[in-house]
Amino acid sequence: MMEFHQVYDPMGNAFFSTLLAAIPILTLLYLLAFHPHKDKLGKTHYGIAAPKAALIAGLVTVLMAIWLVGMPVSSTLAAFGYGSFFGMMPIGWIIVAAMFLYTITLVTGQFEIVKTSVVSLSSDRRIQTLLIAFSFGAFIEGAAGFGTPVAIAGALMVGLGFRPMAAAVLCLIANTAPVAFGAVGTPIITLATVTGLPEDALSAMAGRQLPFFSVLVPFWLIATMVFMHKGKWKQVMEIWPAILVTGVSFALAQFWVSNYIGPMLVDILAGIISIIALILLLKVWQPKNKFYLPGEEETIKALEQQKSNYTTGQVARAWTPWVFLTLFVFMWGLPQWKSILNSLNIFGIKSLYAIPVPFLDQLVFRSPPLAKELVPEAAVYSFNWLSAAGTGVFFAAVLSGLFLKLSKEQWKLSIVRTAQRMKTPLITIALVLGLGFTTRYSGMDAILGLAFTKTGVFYPFFAAMLGWLGVFLTGSDTSSNALFGSMQKITAQQLGLDPVLISAANSTGGVMGKMIDAQSIVVATAACYENRVEGANAVGPIFRAVIFHSIALAALMGILVMLQAYVFPWMIPAYTL
C-alpha cells in the first residue's frame, strides 16, 4: 500500500496552492447558496438541492485530492468512504433517533400538551427562543454534541409553531457559545491531547473568552428573531431582563465550572442553571407586550385558554419523553458509562468494533509545520453501536413509546414517518462528511489554514479565524482542534505568543463556524422541515441567513484574543508545562 505525505504548497506558490485548495469548498458553497436557477414561473432562485450540491462538490473534492496534492486514488476513495460512514453513524443516527422520539410525541398527541405547558410559562416567542434554542440547546450540547442540540431544539421549536426557516436559523446561532465544551468537554480534552498543553489551563482560558459571548449571544439571538419577523429594536429591549438573566447566569456558571472544575460539566451545569434562572424570573416578571409570530395571536390565545383543561398529571405525562431524553443523553455522554457500554459483549456481538480503514489508516502522514515531524494519521472507524449518542436517544424514544402505550398502528406510523423524513438528509450528511474527510486526509484544509499563519502581529486575531475555518471545513470543534491545534501551538511559540491563549482561540473561534458548516445546516433542515424536498432546498437560504452572524461573531472573538494577547495578558491563566 502506498504512503502519502501531505504537501502544503503543491504549486510551488502559496497563493495559487491556497486558491486551488479552496475549489472544493467554494464549489459546495456556490451550489448550495449562489447558483441561479429559474422555477416554472420564471422566478430566479439561488442554490440547488443539498444532495445534488453535495454530490457534485464531493466529486470535485476527490478529483482535486488526486490531481492537486497527488493523493493515491485508493486513499482518496477510502477517505471519502470513511467520512460517509461517519456521517451515517454516529451523526445521522442521532438525528434519526431524535426525530423518532419527536414523531412519537406527535402521533400520540402529547406534543399538543407540551405546547400548552410552554405557553403557560410564557406565550412570548422571544422567551421561548431563549428557553429552548439557547438554554436547553446548551444543555444538550454539553451532554451529546454532534448536532444533537440543533436537531432536538429545532424540532421542539417547529412543534411550538415556529416557521422551519426561523427555527433552523435561531438554533444554529444559539449553538455557538456552548460548543467548545460540548459532548462532555471533548473539544478541549482533544485540544489538550494534540498540543500537550495542560487541560485545566485550556479549559480556564476558554472560560475567560466564551462567557463574554454567552452574554452577547442571547441579545444577538433575540435581535435576529425580532428582525426576521419585521420587528423593531424596541421589541428586543422589552425583554432585556430575560435576556440578561439567561446570558449572565449561563456565563457565570460557564466561567466558574471551566476555571475551577474542568471542561466536562461546563455546558451541562451552565445550561441547567440558565433554565432554572429564566423560569424563576418568569414567576415574578413577564413582558408587558407579547411578541407573536405573524397571524398566530388567536392560536396562542386559544392555547392559553386550553392549558386549564389539562391536569398536572397529564402535563407530567406529556413531558416524560423529554425527561427520558434528557436523562439518556446525559448518561450516554458520561465517559464512564461509555466505557462500560463499549466493553459489553451481547450474545457474542461486541458493542464496539474498531475497524482500520483500508488504504488509509497509518498511510497518510502530516508534515511540518502541522506537526514537528512526520506523523502518520490514524483512520479507524469506530462502530460503537451501543455507546453512540444516537442509541441513547433511541432508547429514550422506545421507552417513551412504551410509557405512552403506543398502539401497533402508532408504532408503525412513527417508524414510517421518521424513515420518510430522514432519507434525503441522511444521504446529504453522508456526502458532506465524505467531502470533509477527503479534504482533511488530503491536506487541502491544512493548505487553507496555513495561509492564516503568515499574518505576523495580527496572528492572535487570525488564530480565532483559523479555528472558525477549521470548524467550517470539518463540521466539528473537536475535529478542528485535532487538525489545527498543534500548528496553533507551534506558530504561537515561533511568534512569542502564549501557546495556551492561541490554542484555546482555535476552539473558541471555532464555535462561531459551527452555524455555517454544511453538516449542521443539513441537521437543522432535517429537524425543522418535515417535507424532505423543502428541507433539501432550504440549505442555501439558511446558509445565506447565518453567514453574516458567523463571520461577525468570529471577528469579535478574534478582537478579544488580540486584546488578551497584547492589552490584558493577565487574563491568561497561570500554568506550568
VEXZA-345445 format. One record per residue (C-alpha): z, y, x; residue in three letters. Coordinates in steps of 0.2 Angstrom, whole numbers, padded with zeros to 4 digits, always signed. Each point is the difference from the previous one (the first is absolute). Example, Ala and Ser with C-alpha at 12.3 -4.5 7.8 and 13.67 -1.06 7.14 Angstrom:
<rs>
+0039-0022+0062ALA-0003+0017+0006SER
</rs>
This chain:
<rs>
+0000+0000+0000MET-0005+0017+0006MET+0014+0013+0005GLU-0003+0018-0006PHE+0007+0015+0009HIS+0001+0015-0010GLN-0011+0015+0006VAL+0005+0017-0004TYR-0015+0010+0006ASP-0015-0011-0003PRO-0012+0014+0001MET+0006+0007+0016GLY+0004+0016-0009ASN+0016+0002-0010ALA-0008+0012-0013PHE-0014-0012-0004PHE+0011-0016+0001SER+0012+0009-0013THR-0014+0005-0011LEU-0008-0017-0001LEU+0017-0009-0002ALA+0003+0011-0016ALA-0016-0006-0008ILE+0008-0015-0010PRO+0014+0011-0007ILE-0012+0015-0004LEU-0011-0013-0009THR+0014-0006-0011LEU+0006+0018-0003LEU-0018+0006-0004TYR-0003-0015-0012LEU+0016+0001-0009LEU+0002+0019-0002ALA-0016+0010+0004PHE-0016-0011-0004HIS-0009+0009-0014PRO-0007-0010-0015HIS-0006+0004-0017LYS+0006-0008-0016ASP-0011-0005-0015LYS+0002+0018-0007LEU-0006+0008+0017GLY+0017+0006+0004LYS+0004-0001+0019THR+0015-0010+0006HIS+0007-0002+0017TYR+0005-0017+0008GLY-0005-0018-0004ILE+0011-0014-0007ALA+0013-0005+0013ALA-0005-0019+0002PRO-0018+0005+0004LYS+0006+0014+0012ALA+0012-0011+0009ALA-0014-0014+0002LEU-0012+0012+0008ILE+0012+0008+0011ALA+0007-0017+0005GLY-0018-0005+0006LEU-0002+0016+0009VAL+0017-0003+0009THR-0005-0018+0005VAL-0016+0007+0007LEU+0008+0014+0010MET+0013-0012+0007ALA-0014-0011+0007ILE-0012+0014+0006TRP+0012+0014+0005LEU+0014-0008+0009VAL-0008-0017+0003GLY+0013-0011-0010MET-0006-0018-0001PRO-0008-0005-0017VAL+0013-0014-0002SER+0015+0012+0003SER-0007+0013-0011THR-0003-0011-0015LEU+0017-0008+0003ALA+0009+0017+0000ALA-0009+0005-0016PHE+0005-0017-0008GLY+0018+0002+0006TYR+0001+0017-0008GLY-0007-0006-0016SER+0012-0015-0001PHE+0014+0013+0003PHE-0006+0011-0014GLY+0001-0015-0012MET+0017-0006+0006MET+0012+0009+0002PRO-0007+0016-0006ILE-0010-0005-0015GLY+0013-0013-0006TRP+0013+0014-0002ILE-0012+0010-0011ILE-0004-0016-0011VAL+0018-0004-0002ALA+0005+0018-0004ALA-0014+0001-0013MET+0005-0017-0007PHE+0018+0006-0003LEU-0006+0016-0008TYR-0012-0009-0011THR+0014-0011-0006ILE+0010+0015-0006THR-0015+0007-0009LEU-0005-0016-0009VAL+0018-0002-0006THR+0001+0018-0006GLY+0015+0003+0012GLN-0008+0014+0009PHE+0000+0010-0016GLU+0019-0001+0000ILE+0000+0005+0019VAL-0011+0015-0004LYS+0012+0006-0013THR+0015-0002+0011SER-0008+0010+0014VAL-0004+0014-0013VAL+0019-0001-0005SER+0004+0006+0018LEU-0013+0013-0001SER-0017+0002-0009SER-0005+0012+0013ASP-0015-0007+0010ARG+0006+0009+0016ARG+0017-0008+0000ILE-0008-0017-0003GLN-0011+0003+0015THR+0015+0003+0011LEU+0009-0015-0007LEU-0014-0013+0001ILE-0013+0006+0013ALA+0013+0007+0013PHE+0017-0008-0002SER-0004-0017-0007PHE-0016-0001+0011GLY+0011+0004+0015ALA+0012-0014-0004PHE-0014-0013-0002ILE-0008+0007+0016GLU+0016-0003+0009GLY+0001-0018-0006ALA-0018-0006+0000ALA-0012+0012+0007GLY-0019-0005+0001PHE-0006+0009-0015GLY+0014-0007-0012THR+0007+0017-0005PRO-0017+0008-0004VAL-0004-0016-0011ALA+0016-0001-0009ILE+0003+0019-0002ALA-0018+0003-0005GLY+0000-0014-0013ALA+0017+0007-0007LEU-0007+0018-0001MET-0016-0006-0009VAL+0010-0010-0012GLY+0010+0016-0004LEU-0016+0009-0004GLY-0006+0008+0016PHE-0019+0001+0002ARG-0005-0014+0013PRO-0007+0014+0012MET+0016+0010-0001ALA+0011-0015+0003ALA-0009-0006+0015ALA-0001+0017+0008VAL+0019+0004-0003LEU+0006-0017+0006CYS-0011+0001+0016LEU+0007+0017+0004ILE+0018-0005-0004ALA-0002-0015+0012ASN+0001+0010+0016THR+0018+0005+0006ALA+0007-0018-0003PRO-0014-0009+0009VAL+0007+0000+0018ALA+0015-0010-0006PHE-0010-0011-0012GLY+0002-0019-0001ALA+0018+0000+0006VAL-0004+0012+0015GLY-0015-0011+0007THR-0010+0015+0006PRO+0014+0007+0011ILE+0005-0018+0006ILE-0018-0003+0005THR-0001+0017+0009LEU+0015-0005+0010ALA-0007-0017+0004THR-0017+0007+0007VAL+0007+0015+0009THR+0016-0008+0007GLY+0010+0016-0006LEU+0017-0002-0008PRO-0002-0004-0019GLU+0015+0011-0005ASP-0007+0015+0010ALA-0017-0002-0009LEU+0009-0002-0017SER+0010+0015+0003ALA-0015+0011+0006MET-0010-0005-0016ALA+0016+0004-0010GLY-0001+0018+0008ARG-0018+0003-0005GLN-0003-0009-0017LEU+0015+0008-0010PRO-0008+0017+0001PHE-0015-0008-0009PHE+0011-0010-0012SER+0005+0017-0007VAL-0017+0007+0001LEU-0010-0014-0008VAL+0009+0000-0017PRO-0005+0019-0002PHE-0018-0004+0006TRP-0001-0015-0012LEU+0005+0010-0015ILE-0011+0014+0005ALA-0015-0012+0001THR+0004-0008-0017MET+0002+0017-0009VAL-0016+0007+0008PHE-0010-0016-0004MET+0004+0004-0018HIS-0004+0018+0001LYS+0018+0006+0000GLY+0007+0015+0010LYS+0013+0002+0014TRP+0013+0005-0012LYS+0000-0017-0008GLN+0003-0007+0018VAL+0015+0011+0002MET+0007-0003-0017GLU+0007-0017+0006ILE+0005+0006+0018TRP+0018-0008-0003PRO-0008-0017-0003ALA-0012+0001+0015ILE+0014+0006+0011LEU+0012-0013-0005VAL-0013-0014+0002THR-0006+0006+0017GLY+0017+0006+0008VAL+0009-0016-0005SER-0014-0011+0007PHE-0001+0011+0016ALA+0019+0000+0003LEU+0001-0019-0002ALA-0016-0003+0010GLN+0007+0011+0015PHE+0018-0009-0001TRP-0006-0018-0001VAL-0014+0002+0013SER+0012+0009+0012ASN+0016-0010-0002TYR-0005-0017-0007ILE-0018-0004+0005GLY-0018-0001-0007PRO+0002-0015-0012MET+0009+0007-0015LEU-0006+0018+0001VAL-0012+0000-0015ASP+0010-0012-0010ILE+0016+0010+0000LEU-0008+0017+0000ALA-0011-0006-0015GLY+0015-0006-0010ILE+0010+0016+0004ILE-0014+0011-0006SER-0002-0010-0016ILE+0018+0001-0004ILE+0001+0019+0005ALA-0015+0004-0012LEU+0007-0010-0014ILE+0017+0008+0002LEU-0008+0018+0000LEU-0009-0005-0016LEU+0016-0003-0009LYS+0005+0018+0002VAL-0016+0009+0002TRP-0018-0001-0008GLN-0015+0012+0002PRO+0000+0013-0014LYS-0019-0002-0002ASN-0007-0018+0000LYS-0016-0004+0009PHE-0012-0012-0009TYR-0017-0006+0004LEU-0014+0007-0010PRO+0000-0006-0018GLY+0015-0011+0001GLU+0014+0011-0007GLU+0000-0008-0017GLU+0000-0018+0008THR+0015+0005+0011ILE+0010+0007-0015LYS-0003-0016-0009ALA+0007-0010+0015LEU+0015+0011+0000GLU+0003-0004-0018GLN-0003-0018+0003GLN+0013-0002+0013LYS+0014+0000-0013SER-0008-0016-0007ASN+0004-0011+0015TYR+0017-0007+0003THR+0008+0000+0018THR-0003-0018+0001GLY-0019+0002-0004GLN-0001+0013+0013VAL+0009-0011+0013ALA-0012-0014-0004ARG-0015+0010+0002ALA+0005+0006+0017TRP+0005-0017+0006THR-0017-0004+0008PRO+0001+0016+0010TRP+0018-0005+0005VAL-0006-0017+0006PHE-0014+0009+0009LEU+0012+0011+0009THR+0011-0014+0005LEU-0014-0012+0006PHE-0009+0014+0010VAL+0017+0004+0008PHE+0004-0018+0004MET-0018-0004+0007TRP+0001+0015+0011GLY+0016-0006+0009LEU-0004-0007+0017PRO+0013-0013-0002GLN-0007-0006-0016TRP-0017+0000+0007LYS+0006-0011+0014SER+0008-0013-0012ILE-0016-0001-0010LEU-0011-0002+0015ASN+0010-0014+0006SER-0002-0010-0016LEU-0010-0016-0002ASN-0003-0004-0018ILE-0007-0018-0004PHE-0008+0000+0017GLY-0008+0017-0002ILE+0006+0013+0013LYS+0004+0017-0007SER-0008+0009+0015LEU-0016-0005+0009TYR-0004+0010+0016ALA-0019-0002+0003ILE-0008+0006+0016PRO-0016+0008-0005VAL-0015-0009+0009PRO-0010+0011+0012PHE+0012+0014-0001LEU+0018-0005+0004ASP+0004+0005+0018GLN-0018+0003+0004LEU+0000+0019-0003VAL+0008+0010+0013PHE+0007+0018-0001ARG-0004+0011+0015SER+0009+0015+0008PRO+0005+0013-0006PRO+0004-0009-0016LEU+0010-0012+0010ALA+0006+0001+0018LYS-0010-0016+0005GLU-0012-0012-0009LEU+0009-0007-0015VAL-0007-0014-0011PRO+0001+0004-0018GLU+0008-0013-0012ALA-0010-0005-0015ALA+0011-0012-0010VAL-0002-0001-0019TYR+0017-0003-0008SER-0001-0008-0016PHE+0017+0002-0006ASN-0003-0005-0018TRP+0019+0000-0005LEU+0007+0015+0010SER-0014+0012-0004ALA+0005+0015-0010ALA-0012-0005-0014GLY+0009-0017-0003THR+0016+0009-0003GLY-0009+0011-0013VAL-0008-0015-0007PHE+0017-0009-0002PHE+0006+0016-0009ALA-0015-0001-0012ALA+0003-0018-0004VAL+0018+0002-0002LEU-0003+0015-0012SER-0012-0010-0010GLY+0013-0014-0002LEU+0013+0013-0004PHE-0011+0008-0013LEU-0005-0017-0007LYS-0019+0002+0001LEU-0010-0011-0012SER-0014-0011+0007LYS-0013+0013-0006GLU+0010+0014+0008GLN+0000-0009+0017TRP-0018-0003-0001LYS-0004+0018-0005LEU+0010+0007+0014SER-0008-0012+0013ILE-0018+0004-0006VAL+0003+0019-0001ARG+0007+0000+0017THR-0014-0010+0007ALA-0014+0010-0008GLN+0008+0016+0006ARG+0003-0005+0018MET-0017-0008+0004LYS-0009+0015+0006THR+0015+0008+0009PRO+0003-0016+0010LEU-0018+0000+0006ILE+0001+0018+0005THR+0017-0002+0009ILE-0007-0015+0010ALA-0015+0009+0006LEU+0010+0016+0005VAL+0012-0010+0010LEU-0014-0009+0008GLY-0007+0016+0005LEU+0017+0006+0007GLY+0003-0015+0010PHE-0017+0000+0008THR+0002+0018+0005THR+0017-0004+0007ARG-0005-0016+0010TYR-0016+0008+0006SER+0009+0015+0007GLY-0010+0013-0010MET+0016+0007-0008ASP+0007+0002+0018ALA-0015+0010+0005ILE+0003+0012-0014LEU+0019+0001+0004GLY-0003+0004+0018LEU-0009+0016-0004ALA+0017+0007-0006PHE+0007-0003+0018THR-0010+0013+0008LYS+0008+0015-0009THR+0013+0004+0014GLY+0014+0012-0006VAL-0005-0003-0018PHE+0003-0018+0001TYR+0016+0000-0010PRO-0010+0006-0015PHE-0014-0013+0003PHE+0012-0014+0003ALA+0005+0002-0019ALA-0019+0001-0004MET-0003-0016+0010LEU+0013-0009-0010GLY-0009+0007-0016TRP-0017-0007+0007LEU+0008-0016+0004GLY+0007-0003-0018VAL-0017+0006-0007PHE-0009-0013+0010LEU+0012-0014-0002THR+0008+0003-0017GLY+0017-0003+0007SER+0013+0010+0010ASP+0006-0016+0008THR-0018-0004+0006SER-0002+0018+0006SER+0016-0001+0010ASN-0006-0017+0008ALA-0017+0008+0004LEU+0005+0017+0007PHE+0018-0001+0004GLY-0001-0005+0018SER-0014+0013+0003MET+0011+0013-0008GLN+0014-0004+0012LYS-0011-0001+0016ILE-0009+0017-0005THR+0017+0008-0003ALA+0007-0005+0017GLN-0016+0006+0009GLN+0002+0017-0009LEU+0019+0001+0003GLY+0004-0001-0018LEU+0014-0010-0008ASP-0007-0017-0003PRO+0012-0003-0015VAL-0006+0016-0009LEU-0018-0004+0003ILE+0001-0018-0005SER+0009+0004-0015ALA-0013+0013-0005ALA-0012-0014+0000ASN+0009-0008-0015SER+0006+0016-0009THR-0018+0008+0002GLY-0007-0017-0006GLY+0009+0000-0017VAL-0011+0015-0005MET-0016-0011+0003GLY+0007-0013-0012LYS-0007+0009-0016MET-0018+0000+0007ILE-0002-0017+0007ASP-0012-0011-0010ALA+0012-0014-0002GLN+0013+0011-0009SER-0013+0009-0011ILE-0007-0017-0006VAL+0018-0006-0003VAL+0002+0016-0011ALA-0015-0003-0010THR+0004-0018-0003ALA+0017+0005-0006ALA-0006+0015-0011CYS-0016-0005-0007TYR-0001-0015-0012GLU-0019+0001+0000ASN-0005-0007+0017ARG-0017+0009-0001VAL+0008+0017-0003GLU+0013-0004+0014GLY-0014-0004+0013ALA-0009+0016-0004ASN+0016+0010+0001ALA+0003-0003+0018VAL-0011+0015+0006GLY+0008+0013-0012PRO+0017-0006+0005ILE-0004+0002+0018PHE-0007+0017-0002ARG+0016+0005-0010ALA+0012-0005+0013VAL-0009+0004+0016ILE+0006+0018+0001PHE+0018-0005-0003HIS-0001-0013+0014SER-0007+0012+0013ILE+0011+0014-0005ALA+0016-0010+0001LEU-0005-0009+0016ALA-0003+0018+0008ALA+0017+0006-0006LEU+0008-0016+0009MET-0010+0004+0015GLY+0007+0018+0000ILE+0018-0007-0002LEU-0003-0012+0015VAL-0006+0015+0011MET+0015+0010-0005LEU+0011-0014+0005GLN-0009-0003+0016ALA+0001+0018+0006TYR+0012+0011-0011VAL+0013-0012-0007PHE+0002-0014+0013PRO+0018-0002-0005TRP-0006-0009-0015MET-0006-0015+0010ILE+0014-0013+0000PRO+0009-0004+0017ALA-0005-0018+0006TYR+0000-0011+0015THR-0015-0011+0006LEU
</rs>
